Amino acid sequence: MEGLKYSDYDQWSEISKQYIFEAWVPFVPDRPLDFFVHNEGSVTEGFITSVIDDRTVYSIHKAVIPLKRRKVVILTADSLCKDKYYPDILVAKIVSIKDHHRDQEWYKLLVQDKHALFVHLPAEITGEESYINMAQVTSIGKKLLIEKKNILSAGRMQLVERRHKECIDLGVIKTEIEEAINE
């Protein structure tokens, strides 16, 4: 069954840093979140609502979040990628470049490897010219991986890692330590 290969823990040995995968990535639309509320006494039946009653006795709620199939590059170290007890990995989304992008100033910086947040990928890597968006690094479950597609060259991966560090240094990406301090 397609899309379920990485639900098998034994397949996690195929996951490695620097690889490009297709994955199901959470996509937050321009509207409030929807929530699934169970019917009383049922585990599988219920209804979807955009509002949760703040007087509820339940401490856990299920958000209904759409998933978008997209290419990602794995940023997590190999030892954690293959670890059966560590279910999540850090990925950066890959975004296709459209014709209208090529006229914009950021695109010129991108192809010269001077853009602060993006890393250029020529068409031969993903099948179409694209870029890695280092400002939108996210954690996903390994079970959301669909299919291994390609591997970045060592040079491209070094640039990805440098951009990732720069995004953290600039505060574009918050670290767990910063989030804990701000709470």
trRosetta pair geometry for C-beta under 8 A, 3 or more apart (Angstrom, degrees):
i j d omega theta_ij theta_ji phi_ij phi_ji
1 4 4.7 21 92 26 104 128
2 5 7.8 -19 -146 -26 37 98
2 146 7.3 27 170 -162 84 98
3 24 7.4 56 -154 -37 109 121
3 146 5.2 -28 -112 -123 63 93
4 7 4.7 -30 -172 8 75 127
4 8 7.8 75 143 -19 78 87
5 8 6.6 -61 177 25 42 105
5 11 5.4 173 155 -154 81 168
5 145 7.7 -73 76 101 96 89
5 146 7.5 89 32 -165 108 34
5 147 7.5 81 30 -84 143 62
6 11 5.2 -128 -107 100 51 127
6 12 6.8 90 -153 -78 86 66
6 15 7.3 73 -129 -58 124 120
6 142 5.5 -129 164 147 121 80
6 143 5.5 -177 109 -122 91 35
6 144 7.6 -47 82 46 131 25
6 145 4.2 55 -3 65 166 100
6 146 7.6 -91 8 -69 117 17
7 11 8.0 42 47 37 38 132
7 143 4.9 56 -95 -140 63 103
8 11 4.6 81 80 -4 95 108
9 12 5.6 -31 -167 -1 50 119
9 84 4.7 50 -172 -133 124 105
10 13 6.7 -26 175 1 50 109
11 14 5.7 -34 179 17 67 116
11 15 7.9 73 131 -26 71 94
12 15 5.4 -39 -163 15 58 118
12 81 6.9 -179 176 150 89 62
12 82 5.6 137 130 -139 92 42
12 83 7.6 -82 139 57 140 28
12 84 6.3 158 50 -89 148 64
12 142 5.7 26 -112 162 105 154
13 82 5.3 49 -112 -137 50 104
14 148 6.4 -111 153 -42 116 140
15 19 7.2 -142 -155 49 48 140
15 21 7.8 -15 -123 -57 86 146
15 74 6.6 160 -177 -111 87 159
15 81 4.1 -147 113 174 100 107
15 82 6.5 -178 63 -72 88 58
15 89 6.8 -124 168 -68 138 155
15 142 6.2 -75 -56 -141 167 115
15 145 6.7 -160 -98 -29 117 172
16 19 5.1 91 69 -16 79 119
16 74 6.6 136 99 80 34 149
16 78 5.1 2 -136 -110 79 96
16 81 5.7 153 -98 96 29 162
16 82 7.8 17 -82 -49 68 99
17 74 5.2 -134 -118 112 37 102
17 75 6.6 22 -135 -170 93 14
17 76 6.1 -140 -83 80 92 44
17 77 5.9 -21 -46 -121 136 24
17 78 5.4 -90 4 -53 98 71
17 81 6.4 -149 -39 -32 68 141
17 157 7.8 92 144 -152 94 134
18 73 7.2 -19 -152 -173 23 101
18 74 6.6 -35 21 68 27 92
18 151 5.6 36 129 -161 96 89
18 152 5.1 -121 -169 47 79 95
18 157 4.8 -21 -117 -100 101 142
19 73 7.2 170 89 -148 33 62
19 74 5.2 20 54 18 78 120
19 148 5.8 -39 175 -143 132 100
19 149 7.8 136 171 47 84 65
19 150 7.3 162 -159 89 64 37
19 151 5.2 -43 -105 -100 63 76
19 152 7.7 -147 -88 4 16 78
20 71 5.7 7 -179 -173 105 109
20 72 7.1 166 -151 83 61 35
20 73 5.3 -35 -94 -94 71 73
20 74 7.9 -146 -79 -1 25 79
20 94 6.9 24 -142 -33 113 152
20 125 7.2 117 -21 161 159 96
20 126 6.6 -123 172 -94 160 92
20 148 7.7 105 81 -165 52 58
20 149 4.6 -60 104 68 97 107
20 150 4.5 4 46 59 120 82
20 151 6.8 -156 8 -83 82 23
20 152 6.7 107 -40 -42 98 82
21 71 7.1 163 86 -148 34 61
21 72 5.8 -19 63 60 83 85
21 74 6.7 57 0 -43 112 101
21 91 7.8 -79 50 -122 108 136
21 145 5.0 -33 165 -146 152 101
21 146 6.9 145 167 47 96 66
21 147 6.5 160 -159 81 76 38
21 148 5.5 -46 -102 -102 83 47
21 149 6.1 160 -113 4 24 92
22 69 6.1 14 179 -176 106 92
22 70 7.1 -179 -147 100 68 16
22 71 5.7 -47 -93 -90 61 61
22 72 7.8 114 -129 15 18 78
22 145 7.7 109 82 -166 50 59
22 146 4.4 -48 98 63 95 118
22 147 4.9 14 40 49 108 87
22 149 6.0 95 -27 -46 82 120
23 69 7.5 173 85 -144 28 54
23 70 6.9 -32 61 67 71 62
23 71 7.7 94 16 -135 79 21
23 72 5.0 -28 25 16 126 125
23 91 6.7 -59 37 -145 160 177
23 140 6.2 109 160 102 140 161
23 144 5.2 60 -173 126 96 90
23 145 5.0 -42 -103 -107 97 49
23 146 5.8 -172 -96 2 33 86
24 67 4.1 16 180 169 101 135
24 68 7.4 142 -154 63 55 27
24 69 6.1 -33 -95 -89 61 63
24 140 7.7 166 82 -167 63 138
24 144 4.3 -114 59 -164 89 94
24 146 6.7 104 -28 -47 78 106
25 67 6.5 137 61 -159 28 77
25 68 5.6 -36 65 63 85 80
25 69 7.8 130 17 -113 81 14
25 70 5.3 -46 20 43 128 109
25 72 6.4 136 -69 -56 129 129
25 91 7.5 -118 -102 88 115 136
25 93 6.4 104 -169 -98 170 106
25 138 7.0 104 -156 73 105 140
25 140 6.2 -84 -113 -80 68 145
25 144 7.2 115 -72 151 42 136
26 65 5.0 -3 -143 143 104 133
26 66 7.6 113 -155 81 55 47
26 67 6.1 -49 -92 -103 40 69
26 68 7.9 29 139 16 9 81
26 138 7.3 -134 47 163 101 152
26 140 7.3 -176 -3 -104 90 100
27 65 7.4 154 53 166 51 87
27 66 5.0 -46 64 94 102 95
27 67 6.4 131 6 -137 94 17
27 68 4.0 72 -48 -16 135 113
28 33 7.9 -46 -139 -81 92 87
28 65 7.1 -37 -89 -148 65 106
29 66 6.4 53 -32 26 109 129
31 50 7.9 -74 150 -124 101 133
32 50 4.9 85 93 -168 123 113
33 50 7.1 145 86 -144 45 70
33 63 5.2 -37 179 -149 131 111
33 64 7.3 145 179 53 79 64
33 65 7.0 -30 -136 -82 100 82
34 48 5.1 15 172 -180 120 109
34 49 7.0 152 -158 78 74 23
34 50 5.6 -53 -104 -88 63 66
34 63 7.2 115 78 -166 49 63
34 64 4.2 -36 90 57 102 114
35 48 6.9 156 77 -153 38 61
35 49 5.6 -28 62 67 90 75
35 50 7.2 132 13 -117 84 18
35 51 7.8 -106 29 64 122 15
35 52 5.3 16 39 -65 171 102
35 61 5.4 -19 -153 165 126 120
35 62 6.5 124 -163 79 71 56
35 63 5.8 -48 -101 -106 70 50
35 64 6.5 -172 -97 1 14 88
36 46 5.6 94 174 92 83 133
36 47 7.6 169 -150 88 57 27
36 48 5.7 -33 -95 -96 62 72
36 61 7.9 157 59 177 60 75
36 62 4.3 -32 54 88 103 116
36 63 7.8 164 9 -122 81 3
36 64 5.5 104 -38 -54 92 104
37 46 5.1 -166 92 -180 47 122
37 47 5.7 -16 59 62 94 74
37 48 7.6 157 15 -101 77 21
37 49 5.8 6 -4 15 123 116
37 52 7.4 163 -78 -114 114 79
37 61 7.6 -25 -90 -143 72 98
38 42 5.6 -167 -177 80 95 77
38 43 6.7 -23 -136 -124 135 23
38 45 7.2 84 -155 81 68 49
38 46 4.2 -90 -115 -77 28 132
39 42 4.3 28 68 31 95 127
39 45 4.8 -20 19 106 123 95
39 46 4.9 -156 -20 -94 68 58
39 47 7.3 82 -63 -12 83 84
42 45 4.1 -38 152 49 154 92
42 46 6.5 -172 88 -54 117 77
48 64 5.8 -12 -131 -8 118 156
49 52 7.2 137 92 -72 115 52
52 56 6.5 -63 170 -4 93 140
52 61 5.6 -30 -114 -116 149 162
53 56 4.9 116 82 -45 92 93
56 61 7.9 80 88 -74 158 112
58 61 6.5 106 113 -69 123 74
67 144 7.3 -143 -146 -145 138 117
69 146 6.9 16 -138 -19 102 157
70 93 6.1 12 121 -149 138 96
70 94 6.8 -180 160 57 96 75
71 93 7.8 105 85 -165 56 55
71 94 4.0 -36 95 55 101 129
71 126 5.8 128 123 -140 177 125
71 130 7.5 60 66 130 135 169
71 149 6.4 -45 -126 22 110 160
72 91 3.9 21 168 174 133 130
72 92 6.4 151 -161 70 80 37
72 93 5.7 -44 -104 -102 84 42
72 94 6.2 -160 -91 -2 27 90
72 140 7.6 130 37 19 179 141
73 91 6.5 150 70 -157 38 76
73 92 5.2 -14 54 56 93 93
73 94 6.5 95 -24 -53 89 107
73 132 5.7 -25 12 -118 132 132
73 152 6.2 30 -137 -32 132 129
73 160 6.5 -90 109 -136 150 157
74 81 6.4 47 178 -104 141 132
74 89 5.9 -33 -140 162 96 136
74 90 7.6 99 -165 78 55 58
74 91 5.9 -41 -101 -101 44 83
75 89 7.6 144 51 164 66 87
75 90 4.3 -62 70 104 109 102
75 91 6.3 174 6 -101 93 25
75 92 6.0 81 -43 -18 122 95
75 137 6.6 -8 3 -144 160 119
75 160 7.3 -140 -102 145 96 120
75 161 7.9 148 -143 -93 94 72
75 164 6.6 137 -141 -101 137 157
76 80 5.0 -99 170 85 114 118
76 81 5.3 144 99 -64 110 85
76 89 4.2 -117 6 -150 143 82
76 90 4.8 133 -57 30 87 83
76 91 7.9 -40 -10 -56 96 60
77 80 5.1 80 67 16 84 101
77 81 6.9 -147 98 -12 39 91
78 81 5.2 -55 -142 34 34 117
78 82 6.2 17 166 -8 69 110
79 82 6.5 -67 -150 43 23 100
79 83 6.4 40 150 -44 61 107
80 83 5.2 -41 -142 13 37 124
80 86 4.9 -79 -160 109 81 158
80 89 7.2 146 118 -106 102 76
81 89 5.9 45 -108 -106 76 125
81 142 7.6 131 -158 -105 61 124
83 86 4.0 42 91 22 123 109
87 141 5.5 -18 151 -139 100 86
87 142 6.0 -129 -172 14 54 99
87 143 7.4 -16 -168 -11 100 98
88 139 4.9 25 173 178 128 108
88 140 6.6 164 -148 86 82 23
88 141 5.7 -58 -97 -95 69 46
88 142 7.0 -151 -106 -27 18 77
89 139 7.0 168 84 -148 28 67
89 140 6.5 -23 60 63 77 72
89 142 5.7 83 -12 -79 110 80
90 137 6.1 16 -179 175 100 107
90 138 7.4 172 -149 92 61 25
90 139 5.5 -39 -94 -93 62 72
91 137 7.1 175 90 -153 34 66
91 138 6.3 -24 64 67 80 72
91 139 7.6 128 17 -113 75 24
91 140 5.8 -19 17 18 124 111
92 132 5.0 53 120 -178 126 104
92 133 6.4 -172 178 69 93 55
92 134 5.7 -17 -139 -100 140 52
92 136 7.0 111 -151 81 68 68
92 137 5.0 -37 -90 -99 81 76
92 138 7.9 129 -99 19 35 66
92 160 6.9 -165 32 -160 154 114
92 164 7.4 -113 -65 -86 136 108
93 132 7.4 150 84 -154 40 59
93 133 5.1 -11 72 46 92 110
93 136 5.2 -24 23 98 118 120
93 138 7.3 34 -36 16 98 111
94 121 6.7 -12 -145 16 115 153
94 126 6.2 179 159 -99 148 157
94 130 5.2 51 172 141 96 138
94 131 7.2 174 -152 88 63 28
94 132 5.5 -36 -98 -96 72 65
94 133 7.6 179 -99 5 20 80
95 130 5.9 167 84 -165 38 94
95 131 5.7 -20 60 61 89 77
95 132 7.9 144 16 -108 77 17
95 133 5.4 52 -8 -33 120 115
96 128 5.5 8 -133 105 105 128
96 129 7.4 89 -160 84 65 56
96 130 4.9 -56 -103 -101 40 98
97 101 4.9 -120 -162 70 82 147
97 102 7.0 85 161 -58 116 81
97 107 7.2 104 -148 -123 125 112
97 128 7.5 -164 41 142 75 93
97 129 4.6 -47 44 111 122 98
97 130 5.7 -163 -11 -100 82 34
97 131 6.4 78 -60 -13 102 94
98 101 5.1 111 58 -9 68 103
99 102 6.1 -49 -167 14 41 114
100 103 6.4 -51 -167 27 48 109
100 104 7.6 50 143 -27 66 106
101 104 5.7 -61 -163 23 46 117
101 106 7.9 -65 -167 77 88 98
101 107 5.1 133 149 -77 81 129
102 107 5.4 -164 -122 156 31 164
103 107 7.3 68 42 33 22 143
104 107 4.9 101 67 -4 79 104
104 108 7.8 -145 102 -5 48 83
105 108 5.8 -52 -160 29 41 112
105 109 6.9 37 148 -13 69 103
106 109 5.6 -54 -155 38 40 112
106 110 6.1 49 146 -30 69 105
106 115 6.1 66 -171 -115 80 121
106 118 7.4 77 167 23 109 139
107 110 5.2 -49 -148 30 35 120
107 111 6.6 26 160 -13 67 102
108 111 6.5 -55 -147 37 28 101
108 112 6.6 15 156 -5 61 114
109 112 6.0 -74 -152 48 30 105
109 114 4.5 -100 -161 82 79 93
109 115 4.2 113 119 -71 106 76
110 113 7.7 26 176 -74 31 28
110 114 7.8 -89 -52 52 16 63
110 115 4.5 9 -84 -23 60 139
110 118 5.3 -27 -114 97 105 125
110 120 4.8 123 160 -70 86 104
110 131 5.8 -62 -156 -97 132 141
111 120 5.5 110 -99 -105 43 160
113 119 7.6 22 -129 -138 79 66
113 120 6.4 -100 -79 21 67 114
113 159 6.3 -81 -152 -135 116 145
115 118 4.4 -16 112 53 141 90
115 119 7.7 -152 69 -69 108 32
115 120 7.6 115 22 -40 123 89
115 131 7.8 -7 68 -156 154 144
116 163 7.3 142 170 -138 39 90
116 166 6.4 -129 -166 132 81 137
116 167 7.9 132 151 -76 85 73
116 170 7.5 63 168 -40 127 162
117 133 6.8 5 146 -157 97 62
117 134 5.3 -157 -172 59 55 92
117 135 4.4 0 -161 -37 124 109
117 163 6.8 114 -145 -171 20 115
117 167 6.5 85 -120 -90 75 109
117 172 6.8 -148 -108 -171 109 169
118 131 4.3 14 -177 164 114 136
118 132 6.6 150 -159 71 60 51
118 133 6.0 -23 -104 -103 83 51
118 134 6.6 -164 -86 10 27 90
118 135 7.9 -38 -60 -2 68 98
118 163 7.5 -123 52 -153 8 154
119 131 6.1 154 71 -164 41 79
119 132 4.3 -6 53 47 101 106
119 134 6.5 78 -14 -37 98 112
119 156 6.7 114 163 -167 128 83
119 159 5.3 136 -128 118 121 112
119 160 5.2 -59 -25 -85 169 71
119 163 5.7 -139 -54 0 105 156
120 129 7.9 -23 -166 -168 88 91
120 131 5.5 -38 -101 -104 41 91
121 125 4.6 -100 -175 64 103 140
121 126 5.7 52 132 -4 136 115
121 129 7.0 159 90 -159 67 47
121 130 4.8 -14 64 71 114 80
121 131 6.1 176 12 -95 85 32
121 132 6.5 89 -33 -28 116 85
121 152 8.0 -86 -111 -111 109 99
121 156 7.2 66 -101 -150 79 141
122 125 5.9 105 65 -3 64 100
122 129 6.2 -34 -148 -110 38 79
123 126 7.2 -93 -153 58 36 69
123 127 6.6 -42 -175 138 74 15
123 128 5.4 -20 -128 -138 87 19
123 129 4.8 -42 -62 -53 81 65
125 130 7.7 -114 77 45 107 101
125 150 5.8 159 -174 122 65 157
125 152 7.1 30 -150 -106 132 64
125 156 7.7 110 -106 -93 153 174
126 130 5.1 -25 54 23 148 134
126 149 7.1 37 -127 137 68 141
126 150 6.8 -131 -86 25 53 143
132 160 5.9 -11 90 -112 158 106
132 163 7.8 135 94 73 110 150
133 136 4.6 15 117 31 118 107
134 137 6.4 4 -163 -45 50 101
134 160 6.9 177 -88 -153 116 65
134 163 4.2 -154 -45 131 172 116
134 164 5.5 -130 -155 -78 116 58
134 166 7.9 51 125 63 146 95
134 167 5.2 -161 135 -36 104 143
134 173 7.9 -79 153 -39 77 129
135 167 6.0 -166 -94 -130 56 132
135 172 5.2 -78 -126 165 87 130
135 173 7.3 -156 -142 -55 44 89
137 164 6.5 71 -64 -127 150 100
137 167 7.3 140 -3 95 121 153
137 173 5.8 12 41 -114 118 138
140 144 4.8 -86 164 57 118 140
140 145 7.9 131 109 -52 122 71
141 144 5.0 104 69 -10 80 100
142 145 5.8 -27 -173 -1 54 115
145 148 7.9 22 172 -61 120 66
152 156 4.3 -121 -176 88 107 120
152 157 4.7 134 102 -58 124 87
152 160 6.8 23 148 -14 171 140
153 156 4.7 93 54 8 81 101
153 157 6.9 -150 91 -5 41 88
154 157 5.7 -58 -147 39 31 111
154 158 6.4 36 154 -24 65 103
155 158 5.8 -50 -149 30 30 112
155 159 6.7 28 153 -15 62 104
156 159 5.7 -57 -156 37 34 111
156 160 6.4 40 146 -23 67 103
157 160 5.3 -47 -147 33 38 116
157 161 6.4 37 154 -17 66 103
158 161 5.8 -54 -149 38 31 110
158 162 6.3 33 151 -20 64 106
159 162 5.6 -52 -145 37 33 113
159 163 6.3 32 155 -18 66 105
160 163 5.9 -57 -148 38 28 108
160 164 6.3 31 152 -23 63 107
161 164 5.5 -50 -146 33 32 116
161 165 6.5 33 155 -17 64 103
162 165 5.9 -55 -151 37 31 110
162 166 6.3 31 151 -19 65 108
163 166 5.5 -55 -146 38 33 113
163 167 6.3 37 154 -23 66 103
164 167 5.8 -52 -150 32 30 111
164 168 6.7 28 151 -15 62 104
164 173 7.4 -14 -163 18 66 159
165 168 5.7 -56 -153 37 33 110
165 169 6.2 33 151 -19 67 108
166 169 5.5 -53 -142 40 33 112
166 170 6.1 27 158 -15 67 109
167 170 5.9 -57 -142 42 28 107
167 172 4.2 -77 -162 66 81 119
167 173 4.5 58 129 -3 106 108
168 171 7.8 40 178 -70 30 24
168 172 7.5 -74 -59 53 22 76
168 173 4.9 -48 -83 71 62 106
168 175 6.1 53 -150 -53 111 102
171 174 7.2 23 -163 -83 63 66
171 178 7.8 171 -129 -150 81 164
174 178 4.8 -128 -162 84 85 126
174 179 5.3 94 144 -57 125 91
175 178 4.9 98 53 6 76 100
175 179 7.1 -141 95 -4 40 87
176 179 5.6 -55 -147 38 34 112
176 180 6.3 35 154 -21 66 106
177 180 5.8 -56 -150 35 29 110
177 181 6.5 28 153 -19 64 106
178 181 5.7 -56 -149 36 32 111
178 182 6.3 23 156 -14 66 111
179 182 5.9 -62 -146 42 29 107
179 183 6.7 42 154 -38 63 101
180 183 5.9 -45 -153 13 32 117
